[in-house]
Amino acid sequence: MANNMNSSFGGIPAALVSEILDTSEKIAGEIYAPFREIAQNRGALRKKLEDNNLIRTNDPSDAEEPLTSCGIDGAHSLEKFLASGFASCAAFGAEGLVPQSGKTHWTTPAHKAVFHPVGNNPENERLIYAVMMELQAELAAGAPHDIVFLNGSFVTPFAVFMDSLKYALATKDTTISKEFLGRVKQSVIAFRQIFSSNFSGKSGASENPGKIWAGIPKLTAKRELSAALGLPSNFDENTLLTLLLSP
């Protein structure tokens, strides 16, 4: 019994272990099949995306001056206790690859954080996530780098922000709602600054020439990439991006 309990399958019925081992090869084949199909057709799939202007390549080394970059991400948490809870969120900014000139802006990662004891409000989870998005937008808008990478698409933070407004207004006396609403003005300014660099105004020029904010979406429930390539729904968007994009 002692030897059995110390083994990798200690305590698991032998019949169950056998069933797992018997089906493992089949499952592994099903998991790997999409990877194999994409890898075998990578060239044709990439060309289709390029022909539809869904993939474009910009080489930062073509710039007259070496470009600096940073990445922005965030995290949030809501811990529920017996009579109350604790909500926290933070946005982080880290220096990207240092150009040959050695020029940097942040010697240590930049951050913005919010911590609050909270009462029982069913919207706390939604709102602390929205506050995290506000912090990320503020940090990204204020980053002094030439290229600022955001975790996710441009749509996600603004959509979360707009969707959370009605919940914050409906519970405006709660701690997290007050935090969210208190940041609305500066967040809108931050969103406008970011968006204006990626969309032309009436003059046809960016309001922030020479500065780039780049959204880096990981995957989307809309399955836009799969649809553009005519692939079935079992193809994971994250897998497609990983295999089709170049460094």
Secondary structure by P-SEA (a helix, b strand, c coil): cccccccccccccaaaaaaaaaaaaaaaaaaaaaaaaaaaaaaaaaaaaaaaccbbbbbccccccccccccccbbbbbbbcccccccccbbbbbbcccccccccccccccccccccccccccaaaaaaaaaaaaaaaaaaaaccccbbbccccaaaaaaaaaaaaaaaaaccccaaaaaaaaaaaaaaaaaaaaaaacccccccccccccbbbbbbbcccccaaaaaaacccccccaaaaaaccccc
